[in-house]
Amino acid sequence: MQTRKQEILDLLWYHPVEIGHWVGFRDLTELHNEWLRKFLFENQDQTLQAHRGSYKTTTLSLFFALNSIIHPYETMLFFRKTDTDVQEVIRQTENILATGCVRRIAHDLYGKQFYLVTAKNNELQNNLGQSVKGASQLLGLGLGTSITGKHADIVITDDIISIKDRVSGAERRKTRIAYQELQNVKNRGGRFINTGTPWHKEDAFTMMPNLTRYDCYSTGLMTNDEIRDIRNKMSPSLFAANYELKHIADEGIIFPEVPIGANQEYIKNGICHVDSAYGGSDYTAFTIMTYIDKRYYIYGKLWHKHVEECYAEILSLYNQFLCGKLYTEKNADKGMVARDLKNMGMRVVPYDEDMNKHVKISTYLKAIWQDVVFVEGTDYEYISQIEDYTEDAEHDDAPDGASVLARYLYKKYGRKERDYTRPLER
């Protein structure tokens, strides 16, 4: 029995990634073994940046499970951007702890049956480390949740910097403030583990200590063809941030940052557009636009769905904001969507598009861009799709739809004098 226990201890110390392979994570490599050993056994704060798709979060869920067995009396507080994001990782950790091999490891180490005392969407506690203080081994919270009275031996942040931080200065400030507040959560002698992918040169990673980077060229997880394919589908600055883990000046960028957060009253009685997806990887984009006091206000929604699955939401938004004309292209579907939306009571204007898409976007949307303000509630993915637009972009549904309305309003108002007297915070 002692020999078996020592074998398990040696495995946990030297090759914890093998347990990941046993529970189904067969894509984990020696690199992830290195990450796991640092998470489990280092005493200092650490920040790990790795490219998208490098199994950072998978490695973290394995760390949560193993740490609750190796160090059963240590408490962990786990933060992601939202509560929903947290729940996904907690569920995965619970599934790991439910596997036969992990339960056998716990039994061989402690000589008793292993089970979970608490298994909630955001909280896990096993029977090895029940504390008289009542604190759970693992508690997950969305960033911005009240942390009054919360303390932990290890504070973990994962992807608390997201696409929202890329497109919104206000969101970047909010994330930095929230991260500062987390410093009060760590117990004396405790540590931070921060993981994620950078999105902006001024994001909260600038505050995180002991940074190590693993870009797409060094992990061995992506082939040259995969890297080349992804690079061709996004803007140079976004690829550099998310895959090369660096920030570059995006020379020739078409759509730089513009203000976000105007009151939704600004887009009432506006014109709107539906850019339809018919399956595959395309998005259905819904855009409302108005021209008020020499500014163009945009409200945008993006759904990774067939357009017919979005009809109810489109109708709801159309009625909520008292929209007028709704434009939709009839080239691809011979006017089917236009007929459907008209039958639902919307004031539909179908049109045939004969202008090159890139020319349309880089002419009309670009022409109004310096005067654009996004309205509160616009999907961050919608904004990002425009700001990352290039002629070869994989997805251009948002800029395509917005450019149609821009063409209409620019031709009607665009030659009027611009108004610089109302600066708006992004």
C-alpha positions as a printed Julia matrix, in Angstrom:
426×3 Matrix{Float64}:
   0.0    0.0     0.0
   2.84   2.37    0.86
   4.47   1.63   -2.49
   1.2    2.4    -4.29
   0.84   5.68   -2.39
   4.39   6.72   -3.29
   3.77   5.92   -6.95
   0.74   8.2    -6.92
   2.66  11.0    -5.19
   5.43  10.68   -7.77
   2.87  10.79  -10.57
   1.24  13.93   -9.16
   4.63  15.59   -8.72
   6.28  14.68  -12.0
   3.55  13.8   -14.52
   0.11  15.13  -13.46
  -0.84  15.55  -17.13
  -1.14  11.76  -17.39
  -4.23  11.99  -15.2
  -5.61  14.43  -17.75
  -5.07  11.82  -20.46
  -6.85   9.17  -18.34
  -9.94  11.35  -17.88
 -10.21  12.15  -21.59
  -8.0   15.19  -22.29
  -5.72  13.41  -24.73
  -4.6   16.58  -26.52
  -2.68  17.8   -23.48
   1.09  17.72  -23.95
   4.29  18.01  -21.94
   3.73  21.78  -22.06
   0.51  21.37  -20.08
   2.37  19.11  -17.65
   4.68  22.07  -17.01
   1.72  24.39  -16.48
   0.03  21.94  -14.12
   3.14  21.5   -11.98
   3.48  25.29  -11.64
  -0.17  25.69  -10.71
  -0.01  22.87   -8.16
   3.34  23.44   -6.49
   4.75  26.96   -7.02
   4.35  29.42   -4.15
   4.62  32.76   -5.96
   2.07  34.67   -8.02
   2.08  33.7   -11.68
   0.52  34.97  -14.9
   0.25  32.72  -17.93
  -0.6   34.15  -21.33
  -1.15  31.6   -24.08
  -2.67  31.8   -27.52
  -6.31  30.99  -28.13
  -7.03  27.28  -28.36
  -4.04  26.26  -26.22
  -6.13  24.41  -23.56
  -5.48  26.94  -20.79
  -8.92  26.51  -19.25
  -8.84  22.72  -19.6
  -5.55  22.71  -17.71
  -7.09  24.9   -15.01
 -10.05  22.57  -14.5
  -7.63  19.67  -14.07
  -5.65  21.78  -11.58
  -8.81  22.5    -9.56
  -9.62  18.8    -9.3
  -6.1   17.67   -8.4
  -5.41  20.52   -5.98
  -8.56  19.71   -4.01
  -7.06  16.24   -3.44
  -3.38  17.1    -2.99
  -4.08  20.13   -0.78
  -7.6   19.45    0.53
  -7.56  22.28    3.07
  -6.53  24.99    0.61
  -9.31  27.29   -0.53
  -9.56  28.53   -4.12
 -11.54  31.5    -5.43
 -11.99  31.38   -9.2
 -12.99  34.38  -11.32
 -14.04  34.62  -14.95
 -15.81  37.41  -16.82
 -19.36  36.23  -16.03
 -21.13  33.72  -13.79
 -22.03  31.63  -16.83
 -18.38  31.38  -17.84
 -17.54  30.2   -14.32
 -20.19  27.48  -14.32
 -18.77  25.83  -17.45
 -15.4   25.3   -15.76
 -16.91  24.18  -12.43
 -19.0   21.55  -14.25
 -15.93  20.27  -16.05
 -14.03  20.06  -12.75
 -16.93  18.14  -11.18
 -16.87  15.7   -14.1
 -13.14  15.11  -13.57
 -13.7   14.42   -9.87
 -16.45  11.95  -10.77
 -14.13   9.74  -12.84
 -13.11   6.38  -11.47
  -9.37   7.03  -11.76
  -9.51  10.25   -9.73
 -11.64   8.62   -7.04
  -9.19   5.72   -6.91
  -6.24   8.11   -6.54
  -7.97   9.87   -3.64
  -8.8    6.52   -1.99
  -5.24   5.23   -2.3
  -3.8    8.44   -0.85
  -6.16   8.76    2.11
  -7.52   5.26    2.63
 -11.17   6.24    2.5
 -14.04   6.58    0.06
 -13.95   9.83   -1.91
 -17.09  11.85   -2.64
 -18.3   15.41   -3.11
 -20.02  17.0    -0.14
 -21.08  20.06   -2.15
 -21.53  20.18   -5.93
 -23.19  23.39   -7.1
 -22.94  25.42  -10.29
 -20.24  27.6    -8.74
 -18.99  25.61   -5.73
 -17.27  22.3    -5.04
 -16.23  20.66   -1.77
 -15.06  17.1    -1.21
 -14.97  15.07    1.97
 -11.17  15.19    2.31
 -10.96  18.79    3.43
 -14.09  19.85    5.27
 -13.17  23.0     7.15
 -14.62  24.15   10.45
 -14.69  27.64    8.91
 -17.18  26.46    6.32
 -15.2   27.79    3.35
 -15.4   25.62    0.23
 -12.35  24.3    -1.55
 -13.47  25.91   -4.83
 -15.84  28.83   -5.28
 -16.34  30.45   -8.68
 -17.63  33.98   -9.24
 -18.16  36.3   -12.15
 -15.89  39.34  -12.16
 -17.75  42.21  -10.52
 -19.69  39.99   -8.12
 -19.55  41.23   -4.53
 -16.46  39.84   -2.8
 -17.15  41.31    0.63
 -15.98  38.85    3.27
 -14.44  36.48    0.71
 -10.92  35.13    1.27
  -8.89  32.33   -0.27
  -5.44  30.77   -0.3
  -5.34  30.82   -4.11
  -7.09  33.43   -6.26
  -7.41  32.35   -9.88
  -8.47  34.53  -12.79
  -9.13  33.08  -16.24
 -10.15  35.1   -19.29
 -11.34  38.05  -17.22
 -10.09  40.09  -20.18
 -12.31  39.5   -23.2
 -13.58  40.94  -26.43
 -15.43  43.56  -24.36
 -12.06  44.94  -23.22
 -10.89  45.06  -26.82
 -13.66  47.35  -28.03
 -14.45  49.41  -24.93
 -12.16  51.64  -22.9
 -14.8   51.8   -20.18
 -14.77  47.99  -19.95
 -10.97  47.97  -19.7
 -11.12  50.4   -16.77
 -13.85  48.35  -15.12
 -11.77  45.16  -15.39
  -8.66  46.84  -13.98
 -10.6   48.17  -10.99
 -12.15  44.75  -10.36
  -8.71  43.11  -10.5
  -7.35  45.64   -8.01
 -10.16  44.75   -5.61
  -9.18  41.08   -5.78
  -5.92  41.88   -4.02
  -7.88  42.06   -0.77
  -9.17  38.51   -1.2
  -5.86  36.64   -1.04
  -4.99  35.22    2.36
  -1.63  36.04    3.91
   0.9   33.74    2.3
  -1.48  32.99   -0.57
  -0.97  33.47   -4.27
  -2.53  34.51   -7.57
  -2.79  32.45  -10.74
  -3.8   34.52  -13.77
  -4.41  32.98  -17.19
  -5.82  34.24  -20.45
  -5.16  35.89  -23.79
  -4.43  39.59  -24.32
  -6.9   41.74  -26.2
  -5.6   45.3   -25.9
  -2.35  47.05  -25.02
  -4.05  48.78  -22.06
  -5.94  45.78  -20.65
  -5.6   44.4   -17.11
  -2.67  42.17  -18.01
  -0.52  45.26  -17.48
  -1.2   44.83  -13.73
  -0.45  41.1   -13.44
   2.94  39.89  -12.12
   5.47  37.28  -13.27
   4.18  37.05  -16.82
   5.14  34.16  -19.09
   3.98  33.92  -22.71
   3.36  30.96  -25.0
   2.59  32.1   -28.54
   1.27  30.03  -31.43
   4.78  29.36  -32.74
   6.19  27.94  -29.51
   3.5   25.58  -28.16
   3.5   23.12  -31.05
  -0.29  22.99  -30.86
  -0.9   24.6   -34.27
   0.45  23.67  -37.68
   1.86  26.27  -40.05
  -1.2   25.85  -42.26
  -3.54  26.45  -39.33
  -1.62  29.57  -38.32
  -1.65  30.87  -41.88
  -5.38  30.21  -42.26
  -6.27  32.05  -39.04
  -3.96  34.97  -39.85
  -5.73  35.45  -43.18
  -9.12  35.63  -41.48
  -8.54  38.45  -39.0
  -6.93  41.85  -38.73
  -3.16  41.95  -38.12
  -3.57  43.57  -34.7
  -6.1   40.99  -33.47
  -3.97  38.08  -34.72
  -0.88  39.57  -33.09
  -2.67  39.98  -29.75
  -4.46  36.62  -29.61
  -1.89  34.35  -31.25
   1.48  36.12  -31.1
   0.67  37.7   -27.69
   1.92  41.12  -28.67
   0.43  44.44  -29.66
   1.25  46.12  -32.93
   0.24  49.32  -34.62
  -2.45  48.28  -37.08
  -1.38  50.38  -40.04
  -4.09  50.92  -42.58
  -6.85  50.02  -40.15
 -10.21  50.95  -41.65
 -12.35  51.28  -38.52
 -10.57  52.55  -35.38
 -12.28  52.76  -31.97
 -15.37  54.95  -31.68
 -17.59  55.8   -28.67
 -19.84  53.16  -27.06
 -22.72  53.46  -24.62
 -25.16  56.1   -25.91
 -28.72  55.92  -24.55
 -31.05  53.65  -26.51
 -33.43  56.56  -27.02
 -31.08  57.7   -29.79
 -32.03  54.85  -32.11
 -35.79  55.01  -31.74
 -37.63  55.6   -35.04
 -34.5   54.63  -36.94
 -34.1   52.65  -40.13
 -32.88  49.06  -39.87
 -31.33  46.26  -41.87
 -31.2   42.45  -41.74
 -28.13  40.72  -43.14
 -29.26  37.12  -43.38
 -27.36  33.91  -42.67
 -28.58  30.67  -44.24
 -26.44  28.25  -42.28
 -22.75  27.44  -42.07
 -20.44  29.81  -40.23
 -22.19  33.05  -41.2
 -24.03  35.31  -38.77
 -27.39  37.02  -39.04
 -26.82  40.72  -38.31
 -29.54  43.2   -37.35
 -28.69  46.9   -37.47
 -30.61  50.03  -36.48
 -29.18  53.43  -37.41
 -30.21  57.04  -36.91
 -28.7   60.42  -37.73
 -29.14  62.96  -34.9
 -27.2   66.19  -34.32
 -24.59  65.28  -36.9
 -23.84  61.9   -35.37
 -24.71  58.42  -36.6
 -26.06  56.16  -33.84
 -25.83  52.4   -34.36
 -27.43  49.53  -32.49
 -26.32  46.08  -33.63
 -27.14  42.48  -32.8
 -25.38  39.39  -34.09
 -26.71  35.82  -34.02
 -24.83  32.7   -35.12
 -28.11  31.31  -36.46
 -30.12  30.84  -39.63
 -32.12  34.0   -40.25
 -35.45  32.2   -39.77
 -34.43  31.36  -36.2
 -34.0   35.09  -35.53
 -37.4   36.31  -36.77
 -38.96  36.58  -33.3
 -36.02  38.58  -31.9
 -35.92  40.83  -34.95
 -39.65  41.56  -34.62
 -39.27  42.27  -30.91
 -36.42  44.75  -31.49
 -38.23  46.33  -34.44
 -41.27  47.03  -32.26
 -39.28  47.98  -29.15
 -37.4   50.75  -30.96
 -40.33  51.85  -33.17
 -38.32  51.25  -36.33
 -39.34  52.54  -39.72
 -38.08  51.01  -42.95
 -36.33  47.66  -42.76
 -33.93  46.95  -45.62
 -32.97  43.44  -46.64
 -31.2   42.15  -49.72
 -33.19  39.83  -51.99
 -30.41  38.6   -54.25
 -29.61  35.34  -52.46
 -33.08  34.16  -51.43
 -35.27  35.71  -54.17
 -37.01  37.87  -51.58
 -38.07  35.1   -49.16
 -36.88  36.88  -46.0
 -38.41  40.14  -47.16
 -41.8   38.45  -47.64
 -41.6   36.72  -44.26
 -40.76  39.9   -42.37
 -43.4   41.88  -44.24
 -46.01  39.28  -43.28
 -44.98  39.8   -39.66
 -45.98  43.45  -39.91
 -42.66  45.15  -40.61
 -42.2   47.88  -43.18
 -39.81  46.01  -45.45
 -37.81  47.47  -48.33
 -36.23  44.64  -50.36
 -33.37  45.61  -52.66
 -30.98  44.1   -55.2
 -27.35  44.71  -54.3
 -25.09  45.38  -57.26
 -22.21  47.14  -55.47
 -19.04  45.28  -54.51
 -19.21  44.54  -50.79
 -15.71  45.73  -49.92
 -16.15  48.92  -51.92
 -19.48  49.56  -50.18
 -18.06  49.01  -46.69
 -14.82  50.93  -47.25
 -16.69  53.8   -48.92
 -19.94  54.45  -47.07
 -19.35  52.96  -43.6
 -15.88  54.49  -43.62
 -17.34  57.87  -44.64
 -19.51  58.12  -41.53
 -17.23  56.25  -39.11
 -15.65  59.29  -37.47
 -19.15  60.38  -36.42
 -20.44  56.97  -35.28
 -21.56  56.24  -31.72
 -22.65  52.74  -30.68
 -25.77  52.54  -28.55
 -25.9   50.72  -25.24
 -26.82  47.05  -25.66
 -25.01  46.58  -28.96
 -23.29  43.19  -29.08
 -19.55  43.51  -28.54
 -19.06  40.84  -31.21
 -20.94  43.09  -33.63
 -18.58  46.0   -32.9
 -15.51  43.79  -33.07
 -16.55  42.37  -36.43
 -16.58  45.9   -37.84
 -13.36  47.05  -36.18
 -11.56  43.9   -37.35
 -12.9   44.12  -40.89
 -10.51  43.56  -43.78
 -11.26  42.68  -47.38
 -10.39  39.05  -46.6
 -12.2   38.83  -43.24
 -13.94  35.52  -42.57
 -17.03  37.28  -41.19
 -18.34  40.59  -42.5
 -22.06  40.4   -41.73
 -22.08  43.36  -39.31
 -20.08  45.8   -41.49
 -22.05  44.72  -44.57
 -25.4   45.46  -42.92
 -24.2   48.71  -41.37
 -22.78  49.91  -44.7
 -26.21  49.64  -46.37
 -27.77  52.02  -43.85
 -24.66  54.2   -43.92
 -25.04  54.55  -47.68
 -28.63  55.71  -47.31
 -28.0   58.18  -44.47
 -24.7   59.48  -45.82
 -26.25  60.34  -49.16
 -29.02  62.19  -47.29
 -26.97  63.96  -44.57
 -23.28  63.32  -45.12
 -22.3   66.63  -46.69
 -23.53  68.66  -43.75
 -21.0   70.21  -41.39
 -19.75  67.86  -38.68
 -20.27  68.65  -35.01
 -17.32  68.15  -32.66
 -18.96  69.77  -29.64
 -20.27  66.57  -28.01
 -17.36  64.39  -26.99
 -18.51  60.98  -25.83
 -16.55  58.54  -23.68
 -15.84  55.2   -25.25
